[in-house]
Amino acid sequence: MATRVPVTVLTGFLGAGKTTLLRGLLEGSRGRRIAVIVNEFGDAGFDGGLIADCGAPSCAPGDVIELTNGCICCTVADDFLPAMEKLLARTPALDAIVIETSGLALPQPLLKAFAWPAVKTRATVDGVVTLVDALALSQGRVTLDDHALDAQRAADPSLDHDDPIEEVFEDQLACADLVVLSKSDLVDAATLEVIEYKLAAQLRPGIRIVRSHGALAPELLIGLEALAEDDLAARQGHHGEEEEHDHDDFRSIVVTPSRAADVEAMRARVLQTLALPGVLRVKGQARVDGKAAPIVVQAVGDRVDLAFARPDAAVAEHLVVIGLKDFDTAAVHRVLGA
C-alpha cells in the first residue's frame, strides 16, 4: 500500500467547474508532486492548456497529459493505461495523480482499469470526487426529481424514455466518495438545502457533500483513502459495470469564430449559441478586435464567463461546442461567425 500512488478521479457533468477546482488544487499543493491527466470529449483540447498555464509548480511541463480521443471511459486501453504507465514510471515517485474526466464520462469503467496488472500494484483510487453544478440544478438543467422527469415525458411523448444527461449524472453520483456542490454562491440557502437533501437520497450512505464556489483546500480532496477500485459493486449506476457506454447521444464540434468587435459582442454570440436547441456547453478561446491576448470563453446554461488569457499563455483560437446529437451545427457556425 505504501508504494502505491494515490489517484483522485475528478468527475462531474459539463460545466460543473472541474478545471477551476483542479487549478485551485494544484496552486495549493504546497510542494507535493501532483501530475494530471485531463480528458476531453471531442477532437480538440482546451482544459489541459488552462491547467498547464496556471503557473503553479505542480503545472510543470510534462505534469499535465491531455487526452482528446474521446471519453476516457471508452478509451481505457488505448489512452488511459499508456498515460498512467508514463506517470507511474517517474523517479522519484509522484505524491498523487489527478484524473479530470470529460463531463460525459462514466467513472465506473475507469475504476475497473485499476485492476489491470500494469497499474494494480502501483496505484490506487484514493477517491472519486464528483462535482455537481448547484446553479444547473436550481435552474432545472439537470434534475434530481424523478417525478418532474415523469411529468415532462408525459407532457411530451417525443422525449426519450431515458434521458442521456440524467444517465451520466446518476452514474457520476453513484461512484462518488465526495460530492462538491459547485457555484453554491449563486444559489439561495433554501434552494441549496433542498438540493443537498435530494442529493443525499441518491448517494451511498456516509458520502459527504461540501459547498464550493471555486477552490477547496487540497486536504478535502486528497487523502480520502477510499480504495475505490475494490468497491465497484457498491458503485454501479445506470450502466452497471459496462466497459463502455454509447456517446451517440452527444456530439461536439470545433469552431474558429471570427473576431468580435468587443467583449460584449462575443458574449452575445455565445449566449445566442447556448440558446440553440440541444447546445449544452461552449468553451475555448476567441479573438476580440484591438486586443493582443485571446479571450477565454467558459459557458454553460445561460452563464457566460469571459476573461483575457495571460499574454504568454498558449493560444488555441477555437471554441468547442458540445451538445445533444441533433443540435444544429450549421446554426452554431452562423451565430459564431465561423
Buried (B, 14 or more C-beta within 10 A) or exposed (E): EEEBBBBBBBBBBBBBBBBBBBBBBBBBBEEBBBBBBBBBBBEBBBBBBBBBBBEBBBBEEEBBBBBBEBBBBBBBEEBBBEBBBEBBEBEEEBBBBBBBBBBBBBBBBBBBBBEBEEBEEBBBBBBBBBBBBBBBBBBEBBBBEEEEBEEBBEEEEEEEEEBBBBBBBBBBBBBBBBBBBBBBEBBEEEBBEBBBEBBEEBBEEEBEBBBBBEBBEBEBBBEBEBBBBEBBEEBBBBBEEBBBBEBEBBBBBBBBBEBBEEBEBBBBBBBBBBEBEBBBBBBBBBBBEEBEBBBBBBBBBEBBBBEBBEEEBEEBEBBBBBBBEEBBBEBBBEBBBB
